[in-house]
Amino acid sequence: MVMNNTLEWNHDTLLRDVERRSGSPVSACLQCHKCSSGCPVAPDMDLLPSQVMRLIHLGAEDEVLGSKAIWACASCEACTSRCPMGIDVAAVMDSLRMTAVERKAALGDSRGNCFNKALLTSVRWHGRVFELGLMAMYKIASRDLFADMDKMPRMLSKHKLSFLPHFSRSVKDVRKIFRRAEEEEEKR
């Protein structure tokens, strides 16, 4: 019996898709690792930002889209500011998250995806983030109900959480933005 140990590479497809979506020249990456050395959430990632960039070059779509790294990224742009080639690494990570959701990839860290959905839902409903509602949606969706509950009384006592949502004066405008974004996605 002969085993096929070759990997499926989608070099051109993944690289072009990420460059188009992020607007960044991923192919210009020098692998200097400055993005990884400046990343505050690197310890929580299964792949460092520089490794994600390299895997994009190699076209290792399953590894990239299934990694926890794309969901752990805080989009703080420390990596982007350190890149000598001007690559917006945070935008690359964001484009990878969008691609993973679209392709329904085996999401590496579904908690990141749950949080992303809960955050966008909160903004859509209220025109801004309703923290208590966001936490409730996230905890239910991630099935992680009681973790961090010890922090809630302190947040309430310091008035960091409100029991009732505050609505933005421009809720209608925010909802229009969401509708336009959905229409644009449907056109693709």
C-alpha positions in Angstrom: 0.0 0.0 0.0 1.4 3.4 -1.0 0.7 6.4 1.2 0.4 9.8 -0.2 2.2 12.2 2.1 1.7 15.3 0.0 -0.1 18.4 1.3 -2.7 20.2 -0.6 -1.4 23.7 -1.3 -3.6 26.6 -2.4 -0.7 29.1 -2.6 -2.1 31.5 -5.2 -5.7 31.3 -4.1 -5.2 32.0 -0.4 -2.4 34.6 -0.9 -4.4 36.6 -3.5 -7.6 36.4 -1.4 -5.8 37.7 1.7 -4.0 40.4 -0.1 -7.2 41.6 -1.8 -9.2 41.6 1.3 -6.7 43.1 3.7 -5.2 45.5 1.1 -1.7 44.5 2.4 1.2 43.0 0.4 1.5 39.8 2.3 3.9 38.5 -0.3 6.4 41.2 0.7 6.8 39.6 4.2 10.5 39.2 5.0 10.0 36.8 8.0 11.8 39.2 10.3 9.5 38.2 13.2 9.1 41.8 14.4 5.3 41.3 14.3 5.6 38.3 16.6 8.0 39.8 19.0 5.7 42.8 19.6 2.5 40.9 19.9 0.9 41.2 23.4 -1.3 38.1 22.8 1.4 35.9 21.2 1.6 33.7 24.4 -2.1 32.8 23.8 -1.6 31.9 20.1 -1.0 28.5 18.7 0.8 30.2 15.7 2.7 33.4 15.9 1.8 36.2 13.5 5.0 35.5 11.5 4.1 31.9 11.2 0.6 32.8 10.0 2.2 35.0 7.4 4.5 32.2 6.3 1.6 29.7 6.1 -0.3 32.1 3.9 2.8 32.2 1.6 2.7 28.4 1.5 -1.0 28.3 0.9 -1.7 26.1 4.0 -5.3 27.2 4.1 -6.5 24.6 6.6 -3.8 25.3 9.1 -4.3 29.0 8.9 -8.1 29.1 8.9 -8.2 26.5 11.7 -5.7 28.2 14.0 -6.5 29.9 17.3 -4.2 32.7 16.3 -6.6 34.5 14.0 -9.2 34.6 16.8 -6.8 35.5 19.6 -5.6 38.6 17.7 -6.7 41.7 19.6 -6.2 43.9 16.5 -4.1 46.3 18.6 -1.9 46.9 15.6 1.4 46.5 17.5 2.5 44.1 14.7 1.4 46.5 12.0 3.4 49.4 13.5 6.6 47.2 13.8 6.5 45.8 10.2 9.3 47.2 8.1 7.5 46.3 4.9 4.3 48.2 5.9 2.1 45.1 6.0 -1.1 45.6 8.0 -0.9 42.3 9.9 -4.0 43.2 12.0 -6.0 43.6 8.7 -4.6 40.3 7.5 -5.8 38.6 10.6 -9.2 40.2 10.2 -9.4 39.1 6.6 -8.6 35.5 7.7 -11.4 35.6 10.3 -13.8 36.7 7.6 -12.6 34.0 5.3 -12.9 31.3 8.0 -16.5 32.3 8.7 -17.4 32.4 5.0 -15.8 29.0 4.3 -17.2 27.6 7.6 -13.7 26.4 8.4 -13.2 24.3 11.4 -12.9 27.3 13.7 -9.8 26.9 15.8 -11.1 28.8 18.8 -14.9 28.9 18.5 -14.9 31.2 21.6 -13.3 33.9 19.4 -16.0 33.5 16.8 -18.8 33.5 19.5 -17.4 36.8 20.9 -17.2 38.3 17.4 -20.8 37.5 16.7 -22.0 38.7 20.1 -20.1 42.0 19.8 -21.6 42.7 16.3 -25.1 41.7 17.5 -24.8 44.1 20.4 -23.6 47.0 18.2 -26.4 46.3 15.7 -29.2 46.3 18.3 -28.0 49.2 20.4 -25.8 51.3 18.1 -23.0 50.7 20.6 -21.8 47.9 22.9 -24.2 46.9 25.8 -21.6 45.2 28.0 -23.9 43.1 30.1 -25.9 41.9 27.1 -22.6 41.2 25.3 -21.4 39.1 28.2 -24.7 37.2 28.4 -24.8 36.4 24.7 -21.1 35.4 24.7 -21.4 33.2 27.7 -24.5 31.4 26.4 -23.0 30.9 22.9 -19.7 29.7 24.2 -21.3 27.5 26.8 -18.9 28.9 29.4 -21.4 30.3 31.8 -19.6 30.5 35.1 -16.0 31.3 34.2 -15.1 34.8 35.3 -18.3 35.2 37.3 -16.2 36.3 40.3 -15.4 39.5 38.4 -19.0 40.6 38.0 -19.8 41.9 41.5 -16.7 44.1 41.4 -17.6 45.4 37.9 -21.1 46.2 39.1 -19.9 48.0 42.2 -17.6 50.2 40.1 -20.5 50.9 37.7 -18.6 49.3 34.8 -21.8 47.4 33.9 -25.3 48.7 33.5 -28.4 46.5 33.8 -30.1 48.4 31.0 -28.7 49.1 27.6 -27.8 52.6 26.5 -28.8 53.3 22.9 -26.8 55.4 20.6 -28.5 58.4 19.1 -27.6 57.0 15.7 -28.9 53.5 16.0 -30.7 53.8 12.7 -27.5 54.9 11.0 -25.6 51.9 12.5 -28.3 49.5 11.3 -28.0 51.0 7.8 -24.3 50.3 7.9 -24.9 46.7 8.8 -27.5 46.4 6.0 -25.2 47.9 3.4 -22.4 45.5 4.5 -24.7 42.6 4.1 -25.7 43.7 0.7 -22.1 44.1 -0.3 -21.4 40.6 0.9 -24.3 39.2 -1.1 -22.9 40.8 -4.2 -19.6 38.9 -3.9 
